[in-house]
């Protein structure tokens, strides 16, 4: 773990200039809970680290109309403790609370969790269900991309941390007859990789008796965070009944393609648990929407 410079820019513009100056040999760092271990293991080599954790533009959780904007440097602990997130994006608060240990939650940032691109990151799965988009800036300008499009494979995202900065994540806050929930299966409650995790967003009709829209996100059942879109379609417009839900969850289990893994159990077990986790999360999301 060796670098020549550790810089603290005073603005996003200065941070981008620092990255450009080092021509791919610098990298953005915020909480560092993923990057520092990678540097220690020499999985990454950098000449310069550009620390963006002090930039106010990357902090804060705001409601802009009906859209919630979460700065990329917001920590998991801040997400879990936010009244706005708990009320209007419950699954995200629950997922953030499930991340690692208290030390990791106080240091690790939501932006780092996304750029690190793990398919079962406990904040990425709820953000996927919330249909979030990312704000990204570089010296060439800014762009907004659906969160799903940022993932390439485990550990690799389309955000180049040597030239770009993930500024914020945006999604519509849930309201009215809408609810969300997160569920996680792991060998321990903390400091363990999830065997599976799931997030559900459910929008109900005015009477609260049928699904208008459902979003089902899962990890790790593919190389990137996964949306069970066939199961979502199977629930759209259906009455909230045991048979319809069971049929859709069977479809979700078939869509999911988990692999057997010595750390995460067998494929067969995890496919069965897809149904279990989604059922738990869906039930709580529906109860939240109905209340």
Residue pairs with C-beta under 8 A, 6 or more apart in sequence:
1 36
1 39
1 40
1 42
3 39
3 46
3 47
3 48
3 49
4 47
4 48
5 26
5 47
5 48
5 49
6 48
6 49
6 51
7 18
7 26
7 48
7 49
7 50
7 51
8 51
8 54
9 15
9 17
9 18
9 50
9 51
9 52
9 55
10 55
11 55
11 57
12 52
12 55
12 57
12 58
12 137
12 165
12 167
15 28
15 50
15 52
15 55
15 165
16 137
16 138
16 139
16 165
17 139
18 26
18 48
18 50
19 26
19 28
19 50
19 139
19 162
19 163
19 164
19 165
20 139
20 163
22 47
22 48
22 162
24 162
24 163
25 46
25 47
25 48
25 162
26 46
26 47
26 48
26 49
26 50
26 162
27 35
27 44
27 46
27 48
27 49
27 50
27 161
27 162
28 49
28 50
28 52
28 161
28 162
28 165
29 35
29 36
29 49
29 50
29 51
29 52
29 53
30 51
30 52
30 53
30 58
30 72
30 73
30 109
30 111
30 112
31 53
31 73
31 75
31 107
31 108
31 109
31 112
32 107
32 112
33 100
33 104
33 107
33 108
33 112
34 108
34 112
34 113
34 116
35 44
35 112
35 116
38 44
39 46
52 58
52 72
52 73
52 165
53 73
53 109
55 73
57 71
57 167
58 71
58 72
58 73
58 111
58 165
58 167
58 168
59 71
59 73
59 74
60 69
60 71
60 74
61 68
61 69
61 70
61 71
61 74
61 78
61 79
61 82
61 84
61 85
62 68
62 69
63 69
63 84
63 88
63 173
66 172
66 173
66 175
67 170
67 171
67 172
67 173
68 84
68 85
68 88
68 89
68 170
68 171
68 172
68 173
69 168
69 169
69 170
70 79
70 85
70 110
70 168
70 169
70 170
71 111
71 167
71 168
72 109
72 110
72 111
72 112
72 114
72 165
72 166
72 167
72 168
72 169
73 109
73 111
74 109
74 110
74 111
75 105
75 106
75 107
75 108
75 109
75 110
76 96
76 97
76 99
76 100
76 104
76 105
76 106
76 108
76 109
76 110
76 113
76 122
76 123
77 96
77 102
77 105
77 106
79 85
79 92
79 93
79 96
79 110
79 123
80 93
80 94
80 96
80 97
80 105
82 93
84 173
85 92
85 93
85 96
86 93
88 173
88 174
88 175
89 126
89 130
89 171
89 173
89 174
89 180
90 174
90 179
90 180
90 181
90 182
90 288
91 126
91 129
91 130
91 180
91 181
91 182
91 199
91 200
91 201
91 281
91 285
92 123
92 126
92 127
92 130
92 180
92 182
92 199
94 126
94 181
94 182
95 122
95 123
95 125
95 126
95 182
95 184
95 197
95 199
96 105
96 110
96 122
96 123
97 105
98 122
98 182
98 184
98 194
98 197
99 105
99 108
99 113
99 122
99 123
100 108
100 190
100 191
101 190
101 191
110 123
110 127
110 169
111 166
111 169
113 121
113 122
113 123
113 124
114 121
114 123
114 124
114 127
114 134
114 147
114 150
114 157
114 159
114 166
114 169
115 150
115 157
115 159
115 161
115 166
116 155
116 157
117 150
117 151
117 152
117 153
117 154
117 155
117 156
117 157
117 224
118 124
118 154
118 155
118 219
118 220
119 151
119 154
119 219
119 220
119 221
119 222
119 223
119 224
119 225
119 226
120 193
120 194
120 196
120 197
120 219
120 220
120 225
121 219
121 225
122 182
122 184
122 194
122 197
124 147
124 219
124 225
125 182
125 197
125 198
125 199
125 217
125 218
125 219
125 225
126 180
126 182
126 199
126 217
127 147
127 169
127 171
128 147
128 148
128 199
128 215
128 217
128 225
128 226
128 227
129 180
129 199
129 200
129 201
129 215
129 216
129 217
129 227
130 171
130 172
130 174
130 180
130 199
130 201
130 215
131 146
131 147
131 171
131 172
131 201
131 215
132 146
132 147
132 169
132 170
132 171
133 144
133 145
133 146
133 147
133 169
133 170
133 171
134 144
134 145
134 146
134 147
134 150
134 159
134 166
134 168
134 169
134 170
135 142
135 143
135 144
135 166
135 167
135 168
135 169
135 170
136 142
136 143
136 144
136 145
136 159
136 164
136 165
136 166
136 167
137 164
137 165
137 167
138 160
138 163
138 164
138 165
139 163
142 167
144 170
145 158
147 169
148 224
148 225
148 227
149 158
150 157
150 158
150 159
151 157
151 158
151 223
151 224
151 225
152 158
152 224
153 223
153 224
154 220
154 223
154 224
159 166
174 180
174 201
177 203
177 204
177 205
177 206
177 208
177 212
177 289
177 290
178 201
178 202
178 203
178 204
178 289
179 201
179 202
179 284
179 285
179 286
179 287
179 288
179 289
179 290
179 291
180 199
180 200
180 201
180 202
180 285
180 288
181 199
181 200
181 280
181 281
181 282
181 283
181 284
181 285
181 288
182 197
182 198
182 199
182 281
183 197
183 198
183 199
183 277
183 278
183 280
183 281
183 284
184 194
184 196
184 197
184 198
184 277
185 194
185 195
185 196
185 197
185 273
185 276
185 277
186 192
186 193
186 194
186 195
187 195
193 263
193 264
194 219
194 220
194 264
195 264
195 265
195 270
195 273
196 218
196 219
196 220
196 221
196 258
196 264
196 270
196 273
196 274
196 277
197 218
197 219
197 277
198 216
198 217
198 218
198 219
198 274
198 277
198 278
198 281
199 216
199 217
199 281
200 214
200 215
200 216
200 217
200 278
200 281
200 282
200 284
200 285
201 213
201 214
201 215
201 285
202 211
202 213
202 214
202 282
202 285
202 286
202 289
203 211
203 212
203 213
203 214
203 289
204 210
204 211
204 212
204 240
204 286
204 289
204 290
205 211
205 212
208 240
208 289
208 290
209 239
209 240
210 237
210 238
210 239
210 240
211 235
211 236
211 237
211 238
211 240
212 236
212 237
213 232
213 236
214 231
214 232
214 235
214 236
214 248
214 282
215 227
215 232
216 227
216 228
216 231
216 232
216 252
216 278
216 282
217 225
217 226
217 227
217 228
218 225
218 226
218 227
218 228
218 252
218 256
218 274
218 277
218 278
219 225
219 226
220 258
220 264
221 256
221 257
221 258
221 270
221 274
222 256
222 257
226 255
226 256
228 251
228 252
228 255
228 256
228 278
229 255
230 251
230 252
230 255
231 248
231 249
231 251
231 252
231 255
231 278
232 248
234 244
234 247
234 248
234 251
235 244
235 245
235 248
238 244
238 248
240 286
245 279
245 282
249 274
249 275
249 278
249 279
249 282
250 275
252 274
252 275
252 278
253 271
253 272
253 274
253 275
256 270
256 271
256 274
258 264
258 267
258 270
258 271
258 274
259 267
260 266
260 267
264 270
